[in-house]
Amino acid sequence: MDLFEKPAAAAPQAEVSMFEMLLILAAAAAAAAALAGLGYLLLWLLLHGRRNGPGWERLDGFRYAHRGLHGCGVPENSLAAFHRAAEAGYGAELDVRLTKDGRLAVIHDATLDRVCGVSGRAAELTAAALSALRLEGTEERIPFLEEVAPLFAGRAPLIVELKTDWRSAGDLARRTVECLDRFSIDYCVESFDPRPLLWLRRRRPDVLRGQLSQNFHRHPSGQGLWNRLALTNLFYNVFTRPDFVAYRFEDRGQPAVRLCRRWGMRTAYWTLRSWTEVVLAEQERALPIFETLDGPKEETH
C-alpha cells in the first residue's frame, strides 16, 4: 500500500468539515443578528415614549430658572424668585406638594429644616401653618401654586415637578392640572414618581408629562435597588409613555437616555450651572433648567 494514499483519501473529509464549520458559523451569526434585533425591539417597546404630544412647541425656545431665579438673598421657590424669573423672560421649574388640607404648596424638600429652619414635614401641616413660616431667614413665605401661576400668564411656561408622599399620587396630579388650567399659561408636568404620570396618561392625555431621572447608581438618594435600576434605565416608561425625559445633565450619556433621544423623544436637562452647559443643552434640543452658576451640586430629595 502506497504511504502517500492516506492524505489524498482524507482530503474530502477535511473539505466536508470546513463546509460544516462555515454552516455553523453562518447559523450562529444569523441567530446573533436575530437576537440583537429582538433585543432592540424589546428595548424600544420598553423605553419609547409618546411622540408629538400636544404643545411642546410652546415650551421650546425658553430657558427655565430652577426653583425660580433665586440667590443673593432671594430664597428658592419664593414669590420673589418667580417674579425675577418672569420679569427676566425666563420660564421656571418649581416643585409642588400637597399640604395636610389639600393645598398645593410650592416647596422642594419634604422636611422644613433646610428652607425654614424648623422641624416638621410639609405634608403634615395645613396651608395656614406653612404660610406662617419664613424662607431662609427672609420675609418670604412658602407660596402656593395658584399664587405663582399668574406671574407667568402670557409670558413664559412652567415646568411643574410633582412631589408625592404616602397619599394619592393621582390626587396630586389632578389638583395640579386643575389649578394650572385656571390660568392662561403653558406648562408641562414631571415627576420622579411614575404614579402621577400614569394618572395623567389615563385621565389627562392632553397634558405634557415627563419622567424625571438620573443615574441613581451614582446618586442613590435613598432609593432601593429596584428603583435605582428602573429609574436609571427608564423602565417605568413602559407604563407612563412620557412625552419627554428630564435627566440630570451630567448623566445624560446613560444608554437609556441616548436610545430615547435616538427614537425621537424630547428631553430636558437639570440642573445647569454654567452658560456653557446651557448652550450644550440647547444644541441637543433639550429644555435647559438652570441655576446659579456658583451653587452647590444638585441633590435629589
Backbone bond lengths (Angstrom), bond angles and torsions (degrees), N, CA, C in turn:
res aa  C-N    CA-C-N  psi(-1)  N-CA   C-N-CA  omega(-1)  CA-C   N-CA-C  phi
1 M - - - 1.468 - - 1.533 109.96 -
2 D 1.331 115.22 133.22 1.466 119.78 -176.98 1.526 110.28 -72.76
3 L 1.331 116.73 128.26 1.468 120.64 -177.54 1.528 112.10 -65.73
4 F 1.338 118.01 -19.93 1.459 119.89 -177.51 1.522 112.96 -91.04
5 E 1.343 119.40 4.98 1.457 120.91 -179.36 1.528 111.94 -81.03
6 K 1.322 118.30 -28.96 1.472 120.07 -174.95 1.534 113.11 -64.16
7 P 1.340 118.86 -47.32 1.473 117.38 177.76 1.514 112.33 -60.12
8 A 1.345 116.98 -37.32 1.459 119.43 179.18 1.504 110.73 -64.68
9 A 1.335 118.33 -37.27 1.463 121.84 -179.94 1.519 110.84 -72.07
10 A 1.310 118.46 -30.75 1.470 121.90 -176.95 1.511 111.95 -78.38
11 A 1.322 119.38 -17.70 1.459 122.39 -175.44 1.517 113.55 -58.00
12 P 1.360 119.38 -45.64 1.468 118.32 178.80 1.528 112.67 -59.22
13 Q 1.365 118.76 -37.05 1.462 121.39 178.89 1.518 110.19 -63.86
14 A 1.335 118.04 -40.47 1.456 121.11 178.65 1.529 110.43 -63.42
15 E 1.343 117.12 -40.36 1.456 120.25 178.99 1.518 110.57 -65.34
16 V 1.310 119.61 -39.79 1.467 122.73 178.08 1.515 110.14 -64.61
17 S 1.294 119.23 -42.86 1.459 122.97 179.75 1.516 111.21 -62.94
18 M 1.328 116.82 -40.74 1.460 119.90 177.46 1.514 111.18 -64.34
19 F 1.313 117.25 -40.85 1.466 121.47 178.51 1.519 110.92 -63.19
20 E 1.328 114.76 -43.09 1.467 118.10 178.15 1.532 111.20 -63.77
21 M 1.334 116.01 -38.61 1.457 119.70 178.52 1.525 111.06 -61.98
22 L 1.341 116.40 -41.61 1.458 119.73 178.21 1.516 111.25 -63.72
23 L 1.336 116.99 -38.92 1.464 120.20 177.24 1.525 111.28 -63.10
24 I 1.321 116.66 -42.43 1.471 120.89 179.58 1.524 110.66 -63.07
25 L 1.349 115.22 -44.55 1.467 119.04 179.69 1.526 111.41 -63.96
26 A 1.328 116.23 -40.33 1.462 119.55 179.19 1.525 110.77 -65.27
27 A 1.342 116.41 -41.21 1.462 120.23 178.78 1.522 110.90 -65.38
28 A 1.345 116.37 -40.25 1.460 120.07 178.58 1.521 111.37 -64.58
29 A 1.341 116.75 -41.56 1.460 120.48 178.81 1.527 110.81 -64.36
30 A 1.339 116.70 -41.08 1.466 120.00 178.72 1.523 110.72 -64.78
31 A 1.329 116.76 -40.65 1.467 120.46 178.88 1.517 110.93 -65.19
32 A 1.350 116.24 -42.37 1.467 119.76 178.78 1.524 110.90 -63.13
33 A 1.332 116.60 -41.38 1.460 119.75 178.63 1.521 111.06 -64.61
34 A 1.334 115.84 -40.38 1.462 119.72 178.69 1.521 111.31 -64.61
35 L 1.330 116.48 -41.85 1.464 120.24 178.59 1.525 111.25 -65.87
36 A 1.346 115.79 -40.33 1.464 119.39 178.29 1.526 110.74 -63.35
37 G 1.328 115.72 -42.78 1.457 119.31 177.95 1.515 112.18 -63.96
38 L 1.337 115.49 -40.36 1.460 119.67 178.28 1.521 110.60 -66.07
39 G 1.337 116.63 -40.86 1.457 120.13 178.18 1.516 111.96 -62.98
40 Y 1.328 116.44 -41.28 1.466 121.42 178.29 1.528 110.24 -62.31
41 L 1.331 116.02 -42.07 1.460 120.29 178.95 1.523 110.93 -64.92
42 L 1.328 116.34 -42.33 1.461 119.50 179.28 1.528 111.16 -63.80
43 L 1.344 117.10 -40.25 1.458 119.82 177.14 1.522 111.00 -63.14
44 W 1.311 116.95 -40.35 1.464 119.83 178.40 1.524 110.53 -62.72
45 L 1.334 116.00 -44.95 1.464 119.73 179.03 1.527 111.25 -62.31
46 L 1.323 116.86 -32.79 1.463 121.30 -177.96 1.517 112.33 -78.30
47 L 1.340 117.88 -41.69 1.457 121.08 -167.11 1.519 115.42 -102.47
48 H 1.309 119.14 -23.58 1.456 118.65 -169.63 1.528 111.24 -65.83
49 G 1.310 114.76 148.36 1.457 120.24 179.26 1.518 111.13 -106.67
50 R 1.330 114.05 -164.75 1.455 120.00 176.79 1.522 108.84 -87.01
51 R 1.291 116.71 129.92 1.460 120.97 178.25 1.527 109.49 -97.24
52 N 1.316 115.32 148.07 1.464 121.81 175.93 1.524 112.54 62.70
53 G 1.342 115.73 38.58 1.454 119.35 173.10 1.517 110.47 -62.05
54 P 1.334 117.78 153.51 1.466 120.63 -170.98 1.526 113.33 -71.31
55 G 1.332 116.67 130.33 1.452 121.27 168.11 1.511 117.23 91.85
56 W 1.321 119.23 5.97 1.467 119.46 -178.68 1.523 111.77 -61.19
57 E 1.304 117.09 -34.74 1.469 119.97 -178.13 1.522 111.72 -62.05
58 R 1.330 117.64 -22.54 1.466 120.21 178.17 1.532 112.04 -81.00
59 L 1.334 116.91 -14.77 1.466 120.92 177.12 1.518 111.88 -94.89
60 D 1.318 116.21 -26.87 1.461 121.84 -176.15 1.528 109.98 -69.97
61 G 1.324 115.59 148.16 1.455 120.07 177.03 1.514 114.47 91.66
62 F 1.327 117.74 -2.48 1.466 121.85 177.71 1.525 110.22 -108.04
63 R 1.321 115.06 154.34 1.458 122.19 169.82 1.527 108.01 -105.95
64 Y 1.331 116.27 143.47 1.458 120.76 -170.23 1.528 110.63 -118.17
65 A 1.319 115.73 122.55 1.456 121.94 179.24 1.528 109.31 -79.23
66 H 1.313 115.81 120.13 1.459 122.45 -176.59 1.525 110.76 -68.99
67 R 1.336 116.67 114.37 1.468 123.36 -175.97 1.518 111.83 60.15
68 G 1.314 115.70 32.47 1.452 120.86 -177.65 1.512 111.57 84.65
69 L 1.318 115.89 173.35 1.459 121.22 -179.90 1.528 107.38 -88.21
70 H 1.328 115.94 81.08 1.461 121.17 -174.17 1.520 110.64 -101.77
71 G 1.334 115.27 175.06 1.458 122.09 -176.27 1.521 110.16 115.16
72 C 1.333 115.75 164.26 1.478 121.61 -179.89 1.519 111.25 56.19
73 G 1.326 116.19 45.58 1.455 120.88 177.95 1.509 114.94 87.58
74 V 1.301 118.56 -1.29 1.469 122.67 177.43 1.526 108.27 -102.63
75 P 1.342 119.13 114.91 1.464 120.72 -174.68 1.524 112.68 -70.24
76 E 1.310 115.39 155.07 1.461 121.34 174.53 1.528 110.26 -64.75
77 N 1.333 116.52 152.01 1.463 123.05 177.79 1.528 112.44 50.63
78 S 1.322 115.82 37.95 1.468 120.96 176.49 1.523 109.01 -111.07
79 L 1.332 116.16 159.88 1.458 119.52 177.16 1.524 111.08 -60.32
80 A 1.324 116.50 -36.40 1.466 119.89 178.62 1.523 110.93 -63.07
81 A 1.345 117.33 -41.24 1.461 121.03 179.61 1.520 111.18 -65.54
82 F 1.325 116.96 -38.01 1.463 119.58 179.50 1.527 111.40 -74.76
83 H 1.329 117.95 -34.36 1.461 120.99 172.85 1.525 110.01 -57.87
84 R 1.322 116.89 -47.63 1.461 121.28 -178.41 1.529 111.01 -61.27
85 A 1.323 116.83 -42.99 1.464 120.33 -179.98 1.520 111.17 -63.45
86 A 1.337 116.53 -46.40 1.460 120.34 -178.33 1.518 111.11 -64.23
87 E 1.323 117.15 -41.80 1.458 120.80 -179.10 1.531 111.47 -66.86
88 A 1.339 116.29 -29.95 1.472 120.23 -179.94 1.526 112.16 -83.37
89 G 1.321 117.62 -3.50 1.461 120.62 179.26 1.510 114.60 87.68
90 Y 1.343 116.50 9.74 1.460 120.12 178.92 1.533 110.53 -90.21
91 G 1.325 114.32 153.73 1.452 119.19 162.41 1.517 108.27 -79.49
92 A 1.322 116.61 -178.92 1.462 120.02 179.89 1.506 110.50 -141.64
93 E 1.322 114.06 144.98 1.467 122.01 168.21 1.517 106.51 -101.23
94 L 1.329 117.26 136.78 1.462 121.01 179.12 1.520 110.24 -145.29
95 D 1.327 114.75 163.88 1.466 122.16 -176.28 1.519 109.91 -114.84
96 V 1.329 116.15 139.07 1.466 121.25 -177.51 1.521 110.23 -125.82
97 R 1.344 115.08 132.24 1.464 122.62 175.15 1.528 109.53 -129.83
98 L 1.312 115.65 151.31 1.460 120.34 174.28 1.523 110.31 -82.76
99 T 1.337 115.95 134.12 1.459 120.09 172.33 1.527 109.40 -81.27
100 K 1.311 115.12 177.04 1.463 119.83 -179.71 1.518 111.85 -60.01
101 D 1.332 116.74 -34.08 1.463 120.57 -179.52 1.532 112.85 -100.21
102 G 1.332 117.22 18.78 1.458 120.46 169.17 1.507 116.50 85.59
103 R 1.325 118.71 14.48 1.461 121.01 175.14 1.530 109.69 -85.47
104 L 1.321 115.94 162.08 1.459 122.08 -176.49 1.520 109.46 -102.09
105 A 1.322 116.60 92.83 1.457 122.08 -179.43 1.525 109.74 -83.97
106 V 1.331 115.91 138.43 1.461 121.61 178.77 1.523 107.63 -95.12
107 I 1.332 115.58 94.98 1.461 122.60 -178.78 1.517 108.43 -153.21
108 H 1.311 116.41 140.37 1.461 120.45 -176.66 1.522 112.31 -81.82
109 D 1.319 117.32 -55.31 1.462 121.02 -172.32 1.530 111.49 -75.36
110 A 1.329 114.98 149.75 1.467 119.36 173.03 1.521 111.15 -71.19
111 T 1.332 116.84 -32.27 1.459 121.90 179.90 1.529 110.09 -103.28
112 L 1.335 115.19 165.42 1.457 120.85 -171.42 1.517 114.16 -104.01
113 D 1.320 117.83 -4.42 1.458 119.64 -171.46 1.524 112.97 -65.66
114 R 1.333 118.80 -40.09 1.468 120.24 -176.18 1.518 111.93 -70.46
115 V 1.333 117.89 -45.17 1.465 119.80 -172.30 1.533 113.48 -93.00
116 C 1.339 116.77 -23.59 1.466 119.12 -177.51 1.530 113.55 -120.18
117 G 1.326 117.15 -10.68 1.453 119.76 178.33 1.507 115.07 72.76
118 V 1.338 117.36 20.92 1.469 121.39 177.62 1.522 108.40 -130.23
119 S 1.308 116.14 159.31 1.463 119.93 177.46 1.522 109.93 -83.85
120 G 1.314 115.35 160.94 1.463 120.30 178.76 1.514 111.52 123.85
121 R 1.317 114.99 170.21 1.457 122.74 -179.57 1.522 109.37 -118.53
122 A 1.309 115.85 138.91 1.469 120.40 -177.97 1.520 112.04 -58.98
123 A 1.319 117.16 -38.41 1.459 120.95 -176.88 1.526 113.03 -69.64
124 E 1.335 117.70 -15.34 1.462 121.29 -178.45 1.515 112.85 -96.89
125 L 1.344 117.35 0.58 1.454 121.60 -179.33 1.523 110.53 -114.36
126 T 1.329 115.39 152.54 1.459 120.32 175.59 1.529 109.89 -77.39
127 A 1.318 114.88 168.25 1.461 119.52 177.42 1.525 111.04 -61.34
128 A 1.326 117.09 -38.95 1.463 120.26 179.89 1.520 111.20 -64.09
129 A 1.338 116.52 -40.54 1.462 119.97 179.83 1.522 111.21 -66.60
130 L 1.329 117.50 -39.35 1.456 120.49 177.58 1.527 111.39 -67.13
131 S 1.311 116.61 -36.96 1.460 120.12 -179.03 1.520 112.23 -65.68
132 A 1.316 116.89 -23.50 1.467 120.50 -179.85 1.523 112.18 -77.35
133 L 1.320 117.82 -12.82 1.461 121.67 -179.20 1.522 110.52 -86.84
134 R 1.335 115.74 161.23 1.451 120.99 179.07 1.531 109.92 -123.66
135 L 1.324 115.47 147.84 1.461 122.22 -174.10 1.525 111.44 -91.02
136 E 1.310 115.95 123.33 1.467 124.07 170.35 1.532 112.99 51.34
137 G 1.338 116.59 38.52 1.452 120.35 176.44 1.512 115.32 74.66
138 T 1.326 117.96 11.78 1.467 122.02 178.36 1.524 109.33 -102.82
139 E 1.319 116.86 -174.48 1.458 121.73 175.08 1.530 111.85 -89.12
140 E 1.332 116.11 -0.24 1.467 119.98 178.68 1.532 110.22 -74.94
141 R 1.327 115.13 142.24 1.467 120.55 178.35 1.527 110.15 -114.65
142 I 1.315 115.88 171.86 1.468 121.09 176.47 1.525 108.26 -70.57
143 P 1.319 118.11 119.76 1.474 119.68 -179.53 1.533 111.18 -84.86
144 F 1.324 114.12 172.66 1.460 121.30 175.52 1.528 108.78 -116.19
145 L 1.310 115.76 155.83 1.465 120.41 -171.47 1.528 111.76 -57.79
146 E 1.316 117.01 -37.95 1.461 119.49 -178.93 1.529 112.40 -68.66
147 E 1.335 117.47 -13.70 1.453 120.81 174.46 1.530 111.89 -88.84
148 V 1.313 116.48 -31.60 1.466 120.57 -177.96 1.523 111.53 -80.12
149 A 1.320 117.39 -42.41 1.463 121.31 -173.73 1.526 113.72 -54.37
150 P 1.345 120.74 -43.77 1.472 119.40 -178.19 1.529 113.92 -61.90
151 L 1.323 117.33 -23.83 1.468 119.75 -179.83 1.519 111.74 -63.53
152 F 1.326 117.45 -23.67 1.465 121.72 -176.14 1.529 112.42 -107.61
153 A 1.323 116.92 4.76 1.462 119.86 179.15 1.527 110.13 -62.09
154 G 1.331 115.86 127.16 1.456 120.84 -178.02 1.513 113.79 71.99
155 R 1.321 117.54 8.62 1.462 121.32 -179.10 1.526 109.85 -119.00
156 A 1.316 116.13 -123.61 1.470 121.25 -175.94 1.529 110.19 -94.95
157 P 1.326 117.34 163.87 1.466 121.18 -177.81 1.536 112.98 -80.17
158 L 1.331 114.03 171.66 1.454 122.80 175.62 1.525 110.20 -117.67
159 I 1.332 115.60 142.83 1.469 122.85 167.95 1.525 105.66 -109.58
160 V 1.325 117.05 113.75 1.463 121.92 -171.99 1.525 109.01 -108.49
161 E 1.326 115.47 116.92 1.469 120.50 177.61 1.520 109.98 -93.54
162 L 1.323 116.25 128.57 1.453 122.25 178.97 1.524 109.82 -90.64
163 K 1.327 116.23 120.07 1.461 123.33 178.30 1.520 108.52 -102.48
164 T 1.311 116.62 108.83 1.461 121.22 -174.74 1.521 111.39 -91.65
165 D 1.345 115.23 159.57 1.458 121.92 171.75 1.514 107.97 -133.92
166 W 1.306 117.50 -148.78 1.461 119.94 -173.80 1.537 112.67 -77.84
167 R 1.308 117.50 -9.61 1.455 119.92 -179.36 1.525 110.92 -86.46
168 S 1.317 115.54 -174.37 1.455 120.78 -173.77 1.522 111.76 -64.55
169 A 1.320 116.30 119.04 1.461 120.49 175.19 1.523 109.84 -65.99
170 G 1.322 116.62 -33.75 1.454 120.45 177.76 1.511 112.34 -64.55
171 D 1.335 117.45 -36.15 1.458 121.06 178.81 1.522 110.56 -64.70
172 L 1.330 116.86 -41.19 1.461 120.65 176.83 1.523 110.83 -62.04
173 A 1.334 117.17 -45.66 1.465 120.55 179.70 1.526 110.81 -62.67
174 R 1.323 116.57 -43.85 1.470 119.96 -178.48 1.519 111.64 -63.19
175 R 1.327 116.92 -48.81 1.465 120.24 -178.28 1.536 111.09 -62.96
176 T 1.333 115.75 -36.74 1.460 119.32 -178.04 1.523 111.61 -65.51
177 V 1.315 117.01 -50.58 1.470 118.38 -177.07 1.522 111.29 -70.30
178 E 1.330 117.49 -32.50 1.465 118.96 176.33 1.526 110.72 -64.47
179 C 1.323 116.74 -38.40 1.463 120.29 176.82 1.520 111.01 -65.95
180 L 1.321 116.96 -49.50 1.466 120.67 -177.21 1.523 112.10 -62.87
181 D 1.318 116.65 -33.01 1.460 120.29 -178.20 1.527 112.56 -69.01
182 R 1.311 117.04 -11.96 1.472 119.98 178.36 1.525 112.30 -77.49
183 F 1.338 116.83 -12.04 1.452 120.86 -174.11 1.526 110.34 -119.82
184 S 1.316 115.58 154.98 1.467 121.16 -179.13 1.529 109.38 -85.57
185 I 1.324 115.46 71.56 1.458 120.69 -179.59 1.522 109.62 -134.08
186 D 1.316 114.50 154.98 1.463 121.26 171.59 1.519 107.75 -96.68
187 Y 1.318 116.18 142.58 1.462 119.01 -176.74 1.518 110.49 -157.67
188 C 1.319 114.53 162.93 1.460 121.98 167.48 1.525 107.18 -135.17
189 V 1.320 116.56 165.23 1.456 122.33 -176.75 1.525 108.33 -125.25
190 E 1.331 116.22 138.51 1.458 120.67 179.39 1.517 109.72 -139.28
191 S 1.343 116.07 162.26 1.458 120.27 178.07 1.521 109.83 -165.99
192 F 1.338 116.19 148.75 1.456 120.28 168.47 1.524 110.13 -70.73
193 D 1.310 116.27 -33.72 1.458 122.95 -178.06 1.525 109.23 -79.08
194 P 1.329 119.17 121.20 1.465 119.40 -177.91 1.525 113.78 -72.66
195 R 1.327 118.31 -14.14 1.470 119.77 -174.56 1.527 113.88 -64.23
196 P 1.342 120.03 -46.93 1.469 116.86 176.84 1.523 113.42 -66.59
197 L 1.338 117.09 -28.48 1.462 120.21 176.67 1.523 110.41 -68.21
198 L 1.329 116.49 -37.12 1.460 120.12 176.77 1.521 110.34 -65.22
199 W 1.346 116.83 -39.24 1.467 120.46 176.69 1.526 110.08 -61.39
200 L 1.326 116.78 -44.33 1.459 120.10 179.33 1.525 111.37 -63.42
201 R 1.315 116.54 -39.34 1.467 119.18 179.65 1.530 110.60 -61.08
202 R 1.319 116.47 -39.18 1.458 120.78 -176.13 1.526 112.97 -82.63
203 R 1.349 116.55 -37.99 1.463 120.32 -170.31 1.525 114.09 -106.62
204 R 1.334 117.36 -30.48 1.464 120.23 -177.71 1.536 110.36 -134.87
205 P 1.322 117.14 67.44 1.469 119.46 -179.15 1.524 113.50 -66.72
206 D 1.331 116.98 -11.25 1.458 120.62 178.42 1.523 112.42 -77.72
207 V 1.342 117.79 -8.97 1.461 122.40 -178.50 1.527 109.31 -97.64
208 L 1.334 116.69 130.06 1.460 120.61 176.13 1.520 109.71 -68.07
209 R 1.325 117.04 129.90 1.462 121.91 -176.65 1.528 110.07 -125.43
210 G 1.343 116.00 143.73 1.455 120.38 -177.13 1.513 112.33 -133.18
211 Q 1.328 116.08 141.51 1.460 122.12 176.01 1.524 109.15 -91.36
212 L 1.327 115.95 116.43 1.457 121.80 175.29 1.517 109.89 -81.38
213 S 1.324 116.51 142.18 1.454 118.08 176.48 1.524 110.86 -166.83
214 Q 1.333 113.52 178.41 1.459 123.27 178.48 1.527 106.14 -163.58
215 N 1.312 116.70 -178.67 1.459 120.71 173.13 1.523 108.16 -80.33
216 F 1.322 116.99 94.91 1.457 121.77 -176.45 1.523 112.65 -73.99
217 H 1.317 117.67 -9.71 1.459 119.09 172.78 1.527 109.80 -73.41
218 R 1.328 116.81 -32.84 1.464 121.48 176.19 1.523 111.28 -83.95
219 H 1.322 116.34 -33.52 1.468 121.90 -176.80 1.533 107.48 -127.11
220 P 1.345 118.64 80.45 1.473 120.73 -172.47 1.528 114.01 -60.10
221 S 1.336 117.98 -37.32 1.471 122.11 176.83 1.521 112.94 53.37
222 G 1.317 116.33 33.57 1.456 120.13 176.33 1.514 115.29 77.50
223 Q 1.321 118.22 7.12 1.460 121.11 -179.39 1.526 110.80 -80.72
224 G 1.337 115.04 146.91 1.451 120.44 174.82 1.518 111.26 -72.44
225 L 1.333 115.21 172.67 1.464 120.32 -175.44 1.523 112.02 -58.08
226 W 1.352 117.28 -45.80 1.465 119.17 -176.88 1.531 110.66 -65.10
227 N 1.321 116.80 -44.70 1.458 118.89 -179.54 1.524 111.82 -64.05
228 R 1.326 117.06 -37.58 1.466 119.34 176.78 1.524 110.31 -60.45
229 L 1.327 116.10 -43.32 1.467 120.70 -179.86 1.525 111.23 -68.15
230 A 1.334 116.44 -47.02 1.460 120.69 -174.82 1.524 112.27 -69.68
231 L 1.332 117.34 -42.11 1.454 119.89 -178.56 1.531 111.81 -71.96
232 T 1.326 116.55 -42.25 1.462 119.49 179.47 1.524 111.11 -59.10
233 N 1.319 116.32 -41.18 1.461 121.31 -174.68 1.524 113.57 -99.31
234 L 1.336 116.34 9.33 1.467 122.54 173.06 1.523 113.07 59.98
235 F 1.338 116.25 33.92 1.463 119.51 -179.62 1.532 112.53 -65.85
236 Y 1.335 118.15 -25.58 1.459 120.12 -178.85 1.527 111.98 -70.25
237 N 1.328 117.20 -10.16 1.463 119.68 176.39 1.516 112.58 -57.53
238 V 1.318 116.66 -28.47 1.457 119.82 -178.16 1.523 110.86 -63.12
239 F 1.341 117.51 -25.44 1.463 121.34 178.69 1.525 111.73 -94.91
240 T 1.336 117.29 -40.39 1.463 120.48 -169.65 1.525 113.80 -94.01
241 R 1.335 117.95 -23.21 1.459 123.29 -177.12 1.534 110.97 42.61
242 P 1.337 116.87 64.43 1.464 120.09 -175.53 1.523 112.39 -68.85
243 D 1.333 114.23 158.82 1.463 120.32 175.20 1.521 111.49 -79.66
244 F 1.325 116.27 -25.73 1.458 119.58 -179.85 1.519 109.64 -152.66
245 V 1.317 114.73 162.23 1.458 122.97 174.57 1.522 107.61 -112.78
246 A 1.328 116.79 125.52 1.466 121.94 176.25 1.524 107.29 -104.66
247 Y 1.324 116.71 106.21 1.459 121.00 -170.26 1.527 109.94 -120.07
248 R 1.345 114.80 149.23 1.462 119.93 174.74 1.528 109.25 -56.96
249 F 1.323 116.56 130.93 1.462 121.52 -172.23 1.522 112.11 -56.81
250 E 1.315 117.61 -46.24 1.461 120.45 -175.74 1.522 112.75 -70.78
251 D 1.343 117.59 -13.44 1.466 121.55 -179.84 1.529 112.88 -104.05
252 R 1.330 117.80 7.90 1.454 120.44 -170.97 1.522 113.32 -67.59
253 G 1.345 117.91 -9.08 1.459 120.94 176.71 1.515 114.11 -80.15
254 Q 1.330 117.97 0.29 1.464 120.65 177.79 1.535 110.60 -57.03
255 P 1.343 117.31 139.87 1.475 119.66 -176.83 1.521 113.66 -54.06
256 A 1.337 117.83 -39.77 1.462 119.48 -178.67 1.521 111.53 -62.66
257 V 1.327 117.08 -39.66 1.466 120.94 179.44 1.521 110.15 -66.72
258 R 1.322 116.24 -43.39 1.457 120.04 -179.46 1.526 111.15 -63.81
259 L 1.328 117.21 -38.49 1.462 120.09 177.93 1.527 110.82 -66.53
260 C 1.326 116.70 -43.39 1.465 119.79 179.73 1.525 110.92 -60.82
261 R 1.326 116.45 -41.83 1.467 119.19 177.63 1.526 110.68 -64.78
262 R 1.324 116.16 -39.29 1.463 119.94 179.89 1.519 111.12 -62.86
263 W 1.336 116.02 -32.77 1.460 120.18 -179.58 1.524 112.78 -88.55
264 G 1.326 116.37 10.97 1.452 119.49 172.44 1.511 115.54 90.65
265 M 1.342 118.61 8.05 1.453 119.11 178.43 1.526 109.90 -75.76
266 R 1.321 116.23 142.22 1.451 121.03 179.30 1.523 110.24 -78.61
267 T 1.343 114.81 161.60 1.457 119.87 -176.77 1.523 110.79 -137.89
268 A 1.333 113.64 156.20 1.466 122.79 166.63 1.520 105.92 -130.69
269 Y 1.328 117.01 146.48 1.471 120.58 -179.82 1.524 109.66 -120.99
270 W 1.324 115.64 136.87 1.458 123.10 176.55 1.524 108.18 -133.18
271 T 1.315 119.71 159.99 1.444 125.80 -24.20 1.518 105.34 -103.04
272 L 1.316 118.01 123.54 1.455 123.28 -173.90 1.524 109.05 -82.15
273 R 1.355 115.64 131.79 1.457 119.92 -173.81 1.521 113.25 -121.47
274 S 1.299 116.86 14.57 1.463 121.09 172.12 1.515 107.01 -150.23
275 W 1.334 115.40 155.03 1.451 118.37 179.26 1.523 110.87 -70.38
276 T 1.310 117.43 -22.00 1.469 119.90 173.12 1.521 110.14 -62.92
277 E 1.342 116.77 -43.31 1.463 120.50 178.05 1.526 111.03 -65.23
278 V 1.323 116.56 -37.43 1.467 119.87 177.80 1.528 110.30 -60.87
279 V 1.311 116.45 -45.50 1.465 120.49 -179.75 1.524 110.65 -64.72
280 L 1.337 117.56 -41.36 1.463 120.60 177.78 1.521 111.13 -61.44
281 A 1.328 116.49 -42.24 1.464 120.12 178.32 1.526 110.90 -61.66
282 E 1.308 116.40 -43.22 1.462 119.59 -179.72 1.521 111.54 -68.15
283 Q 1.325 117.37 -33.10 1.457 119.69 176.14 1.530 111.12 -65.14
284 E 1.339 116.59 -27.96 1.457 121.12 177.04 1.521 112.03 -91.41
285 R 1.350 116.88 11.33 1.458 124.01 176.14 1.523 112.10 62.27
286 A 1.329 116.64 31.90 1.453 121.85 178.14 1.526 110.25 -101.20
287 L 1.333 116.72 151.71 1.456 119.89 171.81 1.524 108.03 -71.80
288 P 1.349 118.79 125.00 1.465 120.68 -178.61 1.535 111.38 -90.52
289 I 1.321 115.92 121.42 1.463 121.97 176.14 1.521 106.88 -107.92
290 F 1.331 116.80 109.54 1.459 120.72 -169.26 1.528 111.40 -115.69
291 E 1.331 115.08 162.86 1.458 122.22 178.07 1.521 108.67 -142.24
292 T 1.332 115.99 178.65 1.460 120.08 -179.66 1.516 109.99 -53.12
293 L 1.329 115.47 140.32 1.459 120.25 -171.45 1.515 112.96 -69.42
294 D 1.329 117.77 -24.93 1.461 119.89 -176.79 1.519 111.65 -107.63
295 G 1.344 117.00 18.09 1.462 120.08 -178.31 1.513 112.09 -76.85
296 P 1.343 117.61 168.11 1.457 121.32 177.60 1.505 111.43 -69.96
297 K 1.326 117.11 160.97 1.444 121.33 177.52 1.520 110.34 -61.65
298 E 1.328 115.80 141.12 1.451 121.84 -177.43 1.520 111.15 -66.09
299 E 1.324 115.78 136.92 1.453 121.73 174.85 1.529 108.44 -119.11
300 T 1.319 115.99 144.40 1.462 120.92 179.00 1.522 108.87 -95.86
301 H 1.318 117.06 123.62 1.461 121.14 -179.36 1.522 109.02 -101.22
